[in-house]
Amino acid sequence: MSTFEFRLPTQVASDIGLLLGFSNRHTDDLIKSAKDLLTDERSDKKRKILRDLLNNLKENAEAEKREEDEDWFLDSVMYETISGIDSRFKTKSAYMKFNCESRIRGYMKDVDGFVQSIQSTKVQREYKKIADCMTEKLKSAKYNGCYFDRNEKESNRLCTKEGWFSCQGAFDQDKCNSLHSINPYGSRESRIVFSTWNLDHRIEKKRTIIPALAKALQNRKSSDMNWDYFYSLLFTWENLKLVHIVCHKKGAHDLQCDSKKIYKREKQKRK
C-alpha cells in the first residue's frame, strides 16, 4: 500500500488541488508520468483512473477549426463519409450545432408521422396545420441547434464556453447525483460518447404530448389550440433535459400535459 493512501483527507485534497493547478506547459510531463504509472499498475480501478486522466489531458478542446484538430473530425457516428465528418463542417461548433438540429428534426418527424394514426380526416387536417406551424417556427429558430453550440450566448446554450456539458439528472430528479459531465469538443472519443447522451422529454413525447395534441383536436379547430405550449414541450428545454445514458430512465414517466395550457384563452383567440 502506498504512503499516499495513509495521508489525511485534507492532504489528499491538497494534492488533488495541486494536480488540477498544473499549467499547460507541465501537461506533457504529467502525461508521461501517468503513462509510466499505468504501465506498472495492476489495480483495475487505478488503471481506469489513470486512463481517464490521460484521455482528459490529451483533449484539445481549445481547438475549433478543422485544421487545428483534424482527428476530431474523423469516424463520426452520424453524417459521416469514408474520411469522417463531411467537409462542409469547418469548425467543431458547426458540427455540434448540426448534431443538435438533427435530434430536434427527429422529434418533428415523430410529430409528422403521428398523423397516420389519426382516423378522422377532419382532425388530420387540423393536426397538419399545427404541425406546419411548428415546422416554420423550428426553421426560424434553426432547429434550436444553439443548445450544443459553445459559441452561442450563455442563455442559448447548454454548455460552458469551453464546451463542457453537465448531466441534468433523470426526469424525476432535480440534479445528477453522479455529477456526469463531458466535453465533446475535446476529442473524437468524447464527441462519439456524447452521442449516447439524451435530450430526454420529462413529459414524454410519444406516450403523452403528441397523443394529447391529437386528442385535444377531436372537437376543436387548430385555431383554438395553444400550440406554442406543445411546441415548448416538444422542442425546448422547458421540457427537455440533457442526461447521461445511465440517468436516462426509459420507463413510463407518468407526467401529463397541463390541461389549463392546451387551449388558447379567449383573449388570445381575439388577437
Salt bridges, closest charged atoms under 4 A:
GLU5 OE2 - LYS46 NZ 3.75
ASP15 OD2 - ARG7 NH1 2.30
ASP36 OD2 - LYS32 NZ 3.27
ASP52 OD2 - LYS48 NZ 2.82
GLU64 OE1 - ARG150 NH2 2.77
ASP69 OD2 - LYS92 NZ 2.96
ASP71 OD1 - ARG188 NH1 3.57
ASP75 OD2 - ARG188 NH1 3.09
ASP110 OD2 - LYS205 NZ 2.59
ASP110 OD1 - LYS206 NZ 3.96
GLU126 OE2 - LYS129 NZ 3.35
GLU136 OE2 - LYS139 NZ 3.75
GLU152 OE2 - LYS97 NZ 3.85
ASP172 OD2 - LYS249 NZ 3.02
ASP200 OD1 - HIS248 NE2 3.33
ASP200 OD2 - HIS253 NE2 3.99
GLU204 OE2 - ARG207 NH1 2.39
ASP224 OD1 - LYS269 NZ 3.92
ASP228 OD1 - LYS137 NZ 2.74
GLU266 OE2 - LYS269 NZ 3.43
